[in-house]
Amino acid sequence: MTHKVLDIAAEFTRYPAGRYRSDGPYSGERFRDDVLIPALLENDRVTVRLDGTLGYGSSFLEEVFGGLRRDVRFKASDVTKRIDLVSRDPSLVSEIEDYLSTSFN
C-alpha cells in the first residue's frame, strides 16, 4: 500500500487563495489538478496536512474538495476512504468533510 503526505504550507504555499487558476498561482484548482489528483492516482492513501497556512477561503476549499468529487475518475466512497485530513483546527476538517460528503449526492 502506497501512501503520500501532502503538506500544503510546506509543499504548495502558506497563502492559498482563490478558486480558479485565473485567481492566482495558489488557487484551489491548481492544488487539486496539479498536486492532489496526481497524488491520488499514484497512491492508495493521501494525507493532507492543513496547518501552517495563513488560512483558507471557502472558495479554495470547495474547489479542491468539492471539485474532486466532480472529477469522474473518483467514486465518492473511494475518495472519502483514501484521504486523511490533518489539522489542529477540527472545524476546518469538518468543513472539508462536508464538502466531500454533501457534494457526492
KEVO-286895 format. One record per atom (N, C-alpha, C): residue in one letter; atom name; x, y, z. Coordinates in steps of 0.02 Angstrom, whole numbers. Example, Ala and Ser with C-alpha at 12.3 -4.5 7.8 and 13.67 -1.06 7.14 Angstrom:
BEGIN
{site 'A' 'N' {660 -284 390}}
{site 'A' 'CA' {615 -225 390}}
{site 'A' 'C' {660 -165 390}}
{site 'S' 'N' {642 -112 354}}
{site 'S' 'CA' {684 -53 357}}
{site 'S' 'C' {645 2 394}}
//
This chain:
BEGIN
{site 'M' 'N' {42 -59 0}}
{site 'M' 'CA' {0 0 0}}
{site 'M' 'C' {45 62 0}}
{site 'T' 'N' {33 106 -47}}
{site 'T' 'CA' {73 168 -52}}
{site 'T' 'C' {35 225 -18}}
{site 'H' 'N' {73 269 12}}
{site 'H' 'CA' {45 324 50}}
{site 'H' 'C' {85 388 36}}
{site 'K' 'N' {51 442 25}}
{site 'K' 'CA' {82 507 12}}
{site 'K' 'C' {56 557 63}}
{site 'V' 'N' {102 597 90}}
{site 'V' 'CA' {83 652 134}}
{site 'V' 'C' {93 717 97}}
{site 'L' 'N' {41 757 93}}
{site 'L' 'CA' {44 823 62}}
{site 'L' 'C' {37 875 117}}
{site 'D' 'N' {88 915 126}}
{site 'D' 'CA' {87 969 174}}
{site 'D' 'C' {78 1034 134}}
{site 'I' 'N' {18 1061 137}}
{site 'I' 'CA' {1 1118 94}}
{site 'I' 'C' {49 1177 105}}
{site 'A' 'N' {62 1194 168}}
{site 'A' 'CA' {105 1252 182}}
{site 'A' 'C' {177 1240 159}}
{site 'A' 'N' {202 1180 168}}
{site 'A' 'CA' {272 1166 151}}
{site 'A' 'C' {282 1151 76}}
{site 'E' 'N' {233 1120 45}}
{site 'E' 'CA' {242 1097 -24}}
{site 'E' 'C' {204 1136 -76}}
{site 'F' 'N' {158 1179 -55}}
{site 'F' 'CA' {118 1216 -104}}
{site 'F' 'C' {124 1291 -90}}
{site 'T' 'N' {97 1314 -34}}
{site 'T' 'CA' {103 1385 -14}}
{site 'T' 'C' {75 1395 55}}
{site 'R' 'N' {99 1447 88}}
{site 'R' 'CA' {70 1467 151}}
{site 'R' 'C' {11 1514 139}}
{site 'Y' 'N' {0 1533 76}}
{site 'Y' 'CA' {-52 1582 59}}
{site 'Y' 'C' {-101 1556 7}}
{site 'P' 'N' {-136 1501 21}}
{site 'P' 'CA' {-184 1475 -28}}
{site 'P' 'C' {-242 1524 -37}}
{site 'A' 'N' {-261 1537 -99}}
{site 'A' 'CA' {-314 1585 -111}}
{site 'A' 'C' {-345 1576 -179}}
{site 'G' 'N' {-410 1585 -182}}
{site 'G' 'CA' {-445 1585 -246}}
{site 'G' 'C' {-469 1516 -266}}
{site 'R' 'N' {-517 1518 -309}}
{site 'R' 'CA' {-546 1456 -335}}
{site 'R' 'C' {-511 1433 -399}}
{site 'Y' 'N' {-505 1478 -447}}
{site 'Y' 'CA' {-480 1459 -513}}
{site 'Y' 'C' {-408 1482 -525}}
{site 'R' 'N' {-375 1451 -573}}
{site 'R' 'CA' {-307 1471 -591}}
{site 'R' 'C' {-303 1546 -607}}
{site 'S' 'N' {-355 1572 -637}}
{site 'S' 'CA' {-356 1643 -654}}
{site 'S' 'C' {-356 1688 -592}}
{site 'D' 'N' {-371 1660 -534}}
{site 'D' 'CA' {-370 1698 -471}}
{site 'D' 'C' {-300 1706 -442}}
{site 'G' 'N' {-252 1669 -468}}
{site 'G' 'CA' {-184 1675 -443}}
{site 'G' 'C' {-148 1608 -444}}
{site 'P' 'N' {-83 1610 -427}}
{site 'P' 'CA' {-41 1550 -433}}
{site 'P' 'C' {-54 1496 -380}}
{site 'Y' 'N' {-90 1512 -327}}
{site 'Y' 'CA' {-102 1464 -274}}
{site 'Y' 'C' {-176 1450 -263}}
{site 'S' 'N' {-210 1440 -318}}
{site 'S' 'CA' {-283 1428 -317}}
{site 'S' 'C' {-300 1356 -299}}
{site 'G' 'N' {-363 1347 -280}}
{site 'G' 'CA' {-388 1280 -266}}
{site 'G' 'C' {-385 1235 -328}}
{site 'E' 'N' {-402 1263 -386}}
{site 'E' 'CA' {-400 1224 -448}}
{site 'E' 'C' {-328 1198 -460}}
{site 'R' 'N' {-279 1240 -451}}
{site 'R' 'CA' {-210 1219 -463}}
{site 'R' 'C' {-189 1165 -413}}
{site 'F' 'N' {-205 1175 -348}}
{site 'F' 'CA' {-186 1124 -299}}
{site 'F' 'C' {-219 1058 -315}}
{site 'R' 'N' {-285 1059 -330}}
{site 'R' 'CA' {-321 998 -345}}
{site 'R' 'C' {-292 963 -406}}
{site 'D' 'N' {-286 999 -462}}
{site 'D' 'CA' {-266 968 -525}}
{site 'D' 'C' {-192 950 -529}}
{site 'D' 'N' {-148 992 -499}}
{site 'D' 'CA' {-76 982 -507}}
{site 'D' 'C' {-44 944 -449}}
{site 'V' 'N' {-78 942 -391}}
{site 'V' 'CA' {-48 911 -332}}
{site 'V' 'C' {-91 852 -306}}
{site 'L' 'N' {-153 866 -289}}
{site 'L' 'CA' {-194 815 -256}}
{site 'L' 'C' {-214 758 -302}}
{site 'I' 'N' {-240 773 -360}}
{site 'I' 'CA' {-260 719 -406}}
{site 'I' 'C' {-202 674 -426}}
{site 'P' 'N' {-144 702 -445}}
{site 'P' 'CA' {-87 657 -459}}
{site 'P' 'C' {-69 613 -399}}
{site 'A' 'N' {-72 641 -339}}
{site 'A' 'CA' {-57 601 -280}}
{site 'A' 'C' {-107 544 -271}}
{site 'L' 'N' {-170 558 -284}}
{site 'L' 'CA' {-222 506 -278}}
{site 'L' 'C' {-215 452 -332}}
{site 'L' 'N' {-195 473 -391}}
{site 'L' 'CA' {-186 425 -446}}
{site 'L' 'C' {-126 380 -435}}
{site 'E' 'N' {-76 404 -398}}
{site 'E' 'CA' {-14 367 -389}}
{site 'E' 'C' {-9 330 -322}}
{site 'N' 'N' {-56 343 -276}}
{site 'N' 'CA' {-52 314 -209}}
{site 'N' 'C' {-119 287 -186}}
{site 'D' 'N' {-116 240 -139}}
{site 'D' 'CA' {-177 211 -111}}
{site 'D' 'C' {-210 257 -61}}
{site 'R' 'N' {-168 294 -23}}
{site 'R' 'CA' {-193 341 27}}
{site 'R' 'C' {-154 406 22}}
{site 'V' 'N' {-189 461 38}}
{site 'V' 'CA' {-158 527 38}}
{site 'V' 'C' {-179 562 102}}
{site 'T' 'N' {-129 585 139}}
{site 'T' 'CA' {-141 627 198}}
{site 'T' 'C' {-128 699 178}}
{site 'V' 'N' {-177 742 193}}
{site 'V' 'CA' {-170 814 178}}
{site 'V' 'C' {-162 850 244}}
{site 'R' 'N' {-103 879 254}}
{site 'R' 'CA' {-90 920 314}}
{site 'R' 'C' {-110 992 299}}
{site 'L' 'N' {-154 1018 340}}
{site 'L' 'CA' {-183 1083 327}}
{site 'L' 'C' {-152 1140 368}}
{site 'D' 'N' {-115 1124 420}}
{site 'D' 'CA' {-87 1175 464}}
{site 'D' 'C' {-28 1212 431}}
{site 'G' 'N' {-15 1272 455}}
{site 'G' 'CA' {42 1310 432}}
{site 'G' 'C' {28 1363 381}}
{site 'T' 'N' {-33 1365 355}}
{site 'T' 'CA' {-51 1419 308}}
{site 'T' 'C' {-79 1478 348}}
{site 'L' 'N' {-90 1532 314}}
{site 'L' 'CA' {-120 1590 346}}
{site 'L' 'C' {-196 1589 340}}
{site 'G' 'N' {-224 1531 329}}
{site 'G' 'CA' {-297 1523 325}}
{site 'G' 'C' {-319 1499 256}}
{site 'Y' 'N' {-382 1481 253}}
{site 'Y' 'CA' {-412 1455 191}}
{site 'Y' 'C' {-479 1490 179}}
{site 'G' 'N' {-489 1510 118}}
{site 'G' 'CA' {-554 1535 98}}
{site 'G' 'C' {-598 1476 78}}
{site 'S' 'N' {-663 1484 86}}
{site 'S' 'CA' {-708 1431 67}}
{site 'S' 'C' {-705 1416 -8}}
{site 'S' 'N' {-689 1466 -49}}
{site 'S' 'CA' {-685 1453 -121}}
{site 'S' 'C' {-626 1407 -137}}
{site 'F' 'N' {-570 1415 -103}}
{site 'F' 'CA' {-513 1370 -112}}
{site 'F' 'C' {-532 1299 -92}}
{site 'L' 'N' {-559 1292 -32}}
{site 'L' 'CA' {-575 1225 -7}}
{site 'L' 'C' {-629 1191 -48}}
{site 'E' 'N' {-680 1227 -67}}
{site 'E' 'CA' {-734 1196 -107}}
{site 'E' 'C' {-707 1175 -175}}
{site 'E' 'N' {-665 1215 -205}}
{site 'E' 'CA' {-638 1197 -271}}
{site 'E' 'C' {-594 1135 -265}}
{site 'V' 'N' {-553 1131 -213}}
{site 'V' 'CA' {-510 1072 -205}}
{site 'V' 'C' {-552 1010 -192}}
{site 'F' 'N' {-593 1011 -140}}
{site 'F' 'CA' {-626 951 -117}}
{site 'F' 'C' {-694 940 -149}}
{site 'G' 'N' {-732 993 -160}}
{site 'G' 'CA' {-794 986 -198}}
{site 'G' 'C' {-778 971 -271}}
{site 'G' 'N' {-726 1002 -297}}
{site 'G' 'CA' {-705 989 -366}}
{site 'G' 'C' {-680 919 -375}}
{site 'L' 'N' {-649 892 -323}}
{site 'L' 'CA' {-625 823 -327}}
{site 'L' 'C' {-683 774 -338}}
{site 'R' 'N' {-738 785 -305}}
{site 'R' 'CA' {-795 741 -314}}
{site 'R' 'C' {-827 750 -382}}
{site 'R' 'N' {-816 806 -415}}
{site 'R' 'CA' {-842 815 -482}}
{site 'R' 'C' {-799 781 -535}}
{site 'D' 'N' {-739 762 -516}}
{site 'D' 'CA' {-693 728 -562}}
{site 'D' 'C' {-716 656 -571}}
{site 'V' 'N' {-729 636 -632}}
{site 'V' 'CA' {-759 571 -646}}
{site 'V' 'C' {-713 512 -631}}
{site 'R' 'N' {-649 524 -619}}
{site 'R' 'CA' {-603 469 -604}}
{site 'R' 'C' {-611 441 -534}}
{site 'F' 'N' {-649 475 -492}}
{site 'F' 'CA' {-653 455 -422}}
{site 'F' 'C' {-725 443 -401}}
{site 'K' 'N' {-737 388 -366}}
{site 'K' 'CA' {-802 373 -338}}
{site 'K' 'C' {-806 403 -268}}
{site 'A' 'N' {-865 422 -247}}
{site 'A' 'CA' {-874 453 -182}}
{site 'A' 'C' {-845 411 -125}}
{site 'S' 'N' {-863 349 -122}}
{site 'S' 'CA' {-840 306 -68}}
{site 'S' 'C' {-765 297 -69}}
{site 'D' 'N' {-736 296 -129}}
{site 'D' 'CA' {-664 287 -136}}
{site 'D' 'C' {-626 348 -109}}
{site 'V' 'N' {-649 407 -127}}
{site 'V' 'CA' {-614 468 -106}}
{site 'V' 'C' {-616 476 -31}}
{site 'T' 'N' {-673 467 0}}
{site 'T' 'CA' {-678 479 72}}
{site 'T' 'C' {-638 427 111}}
{site 'K' 'N' {-627 369 84}}
{site 'K' 'CA' {-587 318 117}}
{site 'K' 'C' {-512 328 107}}
{site 'R' 'N' {-493 363 55}}
{site 'R' 'CA' {-422 369 37}}
{site 'R' 'C' {-389 433 59}}
{site 'I' 'N' {-428 483 80}}
{site 'I' 'CA' {-399 547 101}}
{site 'I' 'C' {-405 554 177}}
{site 'D' 'N' {-349 569 208}}
{site 'D' 'CA' {-347 585 280}}
{site 'D' 'C' {-331 660 286}}
{site 'L' 'N' {-370 694 326}}
{site 'L' 'CA' {-361 766 338}}
{site 'L' 'C' {-331 776 407}}
{site 'V' 'N' {-277 815 411}}
{site 'V' 'CA' {-243 826 475}}
{site 'V' 'C' {-240 901 488}}
{site 'S' 'N' {-267 922 545}}
{site 'S' 'CA' {-264 992 565}}
{site 'S' 'C' {-276 999 640}}
{site 'R' 'N' {-246 1049 669}}
{site 'R' 'CA' {-260 1065 739}}
{site 'R' 'C' {-329 1098 746}}
{site 'D' 'N' {-358 1118 690}}
{site 'D' 'CA' {-423 1152 690}}
{site 'D' 'C' {-477 1103 668}}
{site 'P' 'N' {-514 1074 715}}
{site 'P' 'CA' {-565 1025 696}}
{site 'P' 'C' {-621 1054 652}}
{site 'S' 'N' {-634 1119 658}}
{site 'S' 'CA' {-687 1149 616}}
{site 'S' 'C' {-666 1150 542}}
{site 'L' 'N' {-601 1156 529}}
{site 'L' 'CA' {-576 1155 461}}
{site 'L' 'C' {-586 1085 431}}
{site 'V' 'N' {-568 1034 469}}
{site 'V' 'CA' {-577 965 446}}
{site 'V' 'C' {-651 951 434}}
{site 'S' 'N' {-693 974 479}}
{site 'S' 'CA' {-766 965 472}}
{site 'S' 'C' {-793 999 410}}
{site 'E' 'N' {-769 1059 396}}
{site 'E' 'CA' {-792 1096 336}}
{site 'E' 'C' {-773 1056 273}}
{site 'I' 'N' {-713 1031 270}}
{site 'I' 'CA' {-691 992 212}}
{site 'I' 'C' {-730 927 206}}
{site 'E' 'N' {-742 894 262}}
{site 'E' 'CA' {-781 832 260}}
{site 'E' 'C' {-851 846 234}}
{site 'D' 'N' {-879 904 251}}
{site 'D' 'CA' {-944 923 224}}
{site 'D' 'C' {-941 930 149}}
{site 'Y' 'N' {-889 963 123}}
{site 'Y' 'CA' {-882 970 50}}
{site 'Y' 'C' {-878 901 17}}
{site 'L' 'N' {-843 856 48}}
{site 'L' 'CA' {-835 789 19}}
{site 'L' 'C' {-900 749 23}}
{site 'S' 'N' {-933 749 81}}
{site 'S' 'CA' {-992 707 89}}
{site 'S' 'C' {-1054 735 58}}
{site 'T' 'N' {-1068 799 66}}
{site 'T' 'CA' {-1130 827 38}}
{site 'T' 'C' {-1125 837 -37}}
{site 'S' 'N' {-1065 842 -61}}
{site 'S' 'CA' {-1056 853 -133}}
{site 'S' 'C' {-1063 789 -174}}
{site 'F' 'N' {-1064 733 -141}}
{site 'F' 'CA' {-1067 670 -177}}
{site 'F' 'C' {-1138 646 -188}}
{site 'N' 'N' {-1187 687 -177}}
{site 'N' 'CA' {-1256 666 -186}}
{site 'N' 'C' {-1273 655 -259}}
//
